[in-house]
Amino acid sequence: MEVAIAPASKAFGAPGEPPSARQAMARPSRFGDKAFEWLTCAMALTVVVLVILTGWELWHGSVGAIKKFGFHFLVTSTWDPVADQFGALPFIYGTLVSSLIALLIAVPLGIATAAYLTELAPLWIRQPLVSLIEMLAAIPSVILGLWGIFVMIPWLRDYPFAWLKRFFGWTPLFSGSIYGPCMLAGGIIIAVMILPIIVSVSREILRSVPDLQREAAYGLGATRWEATRIAVLSYAKKGLFGAVILGLGRALGETMAVTMVIGNTPQIVASLFQPGYTLASVLANEFTEATTDIYLQALFEIGLVLFGITILVNLLAQLLLRTIATTSATRAVQ
């Protein structure tokens, strides 16, 4: 029997014919993977470069004020553009106090709202409430400021502020005359603005809690409140803390709405009924009025201080998150 043997040109393919299966299975190129890796790395480094450039520009713009005032700029209360005397302490105080007031109001309300929407609310009401909360986040800052001037402040002055002064006027926090625009009003308007952020982020975090956590709690005989508190809120506390930090970042940099309701007076007083000032507000109010070089450099240094406070808050937040994670891991091992 004769066996037909194909010519070599037929076995390996003639020059004009399509490649065989073995030839088609060539080693894939890694150019796409490397290009994607380097592209994403460049984008990540771009964020770092932007932060560094922002800090450098603020430092470069304020170097004259730093040399003239030094550390006293941070601990001096005098703000007199006519005499070229500048101190940022009242603005630092106003920024921190108003942000603290906003967190004291918005954090419990925001987390409680997120827990209700995730665990307790009927299905037919969840989406309408979520939509309304997201619409609140879309309202421009200046619109909230106008609402604060014409609606919020008159109501606060006639009812809640009068009630607080009547029952707690013996404390330094609620003593003195009630003017309307004040530190407490600024904290309340900031709370209104950061509330949608805290609610939205907290809601997504609570939704990501595995159902196994809830089922285990119910299986052990926990009530609905106990299951929410132990199996859901405790499990998601690290993420909820991150939501609070996001809200704090918004509170520290809020400008227009706070400027319209806080009173804009550079002073340090214990009473929350007195006007105040924030770092962001003084930049918005006085940057266009800076007629001298040292005045402009002092405002640049105000921006540098605000930038530094924001970085410091984020670093402290990361440290606290690591502490919480370490504590949770230690308890899990024990």
Number of C-alpha atoms within 10 A of each C-alpha: 3 4 5 6 8 9 9 9 9 10 10 14 13 11 8 6 9 10 13 11 8 8 10 9 9 8 7 7 8 8 9 10 10 10 11 11 11 12 12 11 11 12 11 11 12 12 11 12 12 11 13 11 12 14 16 13 13 19 19 15 20 23 17 19 21 19 9 13 15 12 11 14 21 18 13 15 18 16 19 11 17 9 8 13 17 23 21 24 22 23 28 21 19 27 27 18 19 29 26 18 21 26 25 14 17 26 23 13 16 25 23 15 23 25 21 15 21 19 17 14 15 11 10 8 10 14 13 11 14 18 10 12 16 16 11 17 16 11 11 12 18 15 12 22 21 15 16 24 19 11 12 19 20 15 14 18 17 12 10 11 22 15 13 14 18 12 10 13 16 12 12 12 17 22 18 16 10 19 14 23 26 24 29 26 31 32 29 23 28 31 28 16 25 25 27 24 22 29 28 19 21 29 24 14 22 23 17 11 15 12 11 10 16 18 14 13 18 15 10 9 11 16 11 13 12 15 22 22 13 15 22 24 20 12 18 17 17 17 17 23 18 19 23 24 19 16 26 25 18 18 25 22 19 22 22 19 23 33 22 21 30 29 20 21 17 21 18 17 16 14 19 23 24 25 25 31 27 34 26 21 24 20 16 13 13 14 15 9 10 14 11 12 14 20 24 22 21 30 25 24 24 26 21 22 19 20 17 13 17 16 14 12 15 17 12 12 16 14 12 14 17 13 12 15 13 12 11 14 11 10 8 8 6 6
